[in-house]
Amino acid sequence: MGALEYKQYSKYCENRDVISLFSGAMGLDLGLIKAGLHVVIGQDFDSFCVKTMQANGYEVLEGDIRAIGPQQVLDYVGLHVGEPFMICGGPPCQPFSTAGKRLGINDPRGSLFMDFIRMIDYIRPRFFVMENVKGIMSAPLKHVPLTERDEKDPEQHLGTVLDVILSEFDKLGYKTVYGVLDAVNYGVPQFRERFVLVGSRDKEEIFLPIPTHFSMHQNQEYQWQTVRSAIESLEFDNGECAAFSEDRLKFLKMVPEGGNWRDLPQEIVPMAMGGAYASGGGKVGFYRRLSYDQPSPTVVTSPVQKATMMCHPTQDRPLSVKEYARIQQFPDEWVFTGTTAAKYRQIGNAVPVGMAEAIGKAVIATANKSAVVATKRFRGTNVHNRIKNAIELGGNRLGVK
């Protein structure tokens, strides 16, 4: 290997620069940073998210990604095509229309996902990480009737959003692995399922992170984390906080720790639930009071909405902004900007830091070729296979392409 080739190879191995798109409050980015990566730029359309990134000392490209060119991004951070280690982000992926020429997700009107693709196609990072709602795994492509014949034959096999996403990355030549991860399995004090897709430009042996925390474990350090472990110290020092309306608060005061509307006296349930009383579904978020000794339910964008209440375990108030941030594992010193509602929204939309860190470590292990212990002989195959299956059922539903 010549000197020039060695220099290029060394840069390839050492580079850990990440371009973050749709960055929000930087939950995903903070986890990747903890894993050992270097986020060189963030991007978002939301002015509050932009100000949050800037307030914490990060470089940001503000604006609609559709108006941002990939060369503009590279010029801003001083990198060239093929140099970035990773592009990461969570592009909004709503159900897609197949109107017009039935391009579906290929229709630029359909989704910002295509702008995520556009950046990867031009910049050619070594890896990419895309996260989204778990419903993307099964979301069908929407059919918009174009002719009278179509209206009479609406049941057409159009595939799923995921089918199209995988097809697009395949066209770019990226090897992909995907699945649904639950944040609680990575040391996050919260049940939160997210779809994660990882891609490798160079067809490396990528994998989704193996769970590190379990509901049962002989070592408490590796057990699921609870609400208590995250926020108990803030019980009487909660800081900025929303408030429940008096009408809702009078019912919440009757709900025990870990309970919800089902724990109200039966005779007042119809009054408390209103129109939702006769609707279907479990309605578990109505008048929900958290339990200190369990992981939190998924943190939502507002803790005071009727169907998604996040009431403190022992106090008659919603979780505070700081408690929200603790459950999502943001550092206490992290600054959120904007109104109280905007802060809750930024935190609720974020990727939990612990899960993002696990994803980052899995990619780094792939890059370093340090993820596998190679053995010539594999003893106890049945035992090890049972453990492997239990891990996958506990944290991942995997797909590799």
Buried (B, 14 or more C-beta within 10 A) or exposed (E): EEEEEEEEEEEBEEBBBBBBBBBBBBBBBBBBBBBEBEBBBBBBBBEBBBBBBBEBEBBBBBEEBEEBEBEEBBEBBEBEEEBBBBBBBBBEBBBBBBBEEBBBBBBEEBBBBBBBBBBBBEBBBBBBBBBBBBBBBEBEBBBEBEEEEEEEEEEEEBEBBBBBBBBBBEEBEBBBBBBBBBBBBBBBBBBBBBBBBBBBBEEBEBBBBBBBBBEEEEEEEEBBBBBBBBBBEBBEEBEEBBEBEEEBBEBBEBBEBBBBBEBBEEEEBEEBBEEBEEEEEEBEBBBBBBBBEBBBBBBBBBBBBBEBBBBBBEBEBBBBBBBBBBBBBBEEEBBBBBEBEBBBBBBBBBBBBBBBBBBBBBBBBBBEEEBEEEEEEEEEEEEEEEEEEEBBEBBBBEBEE
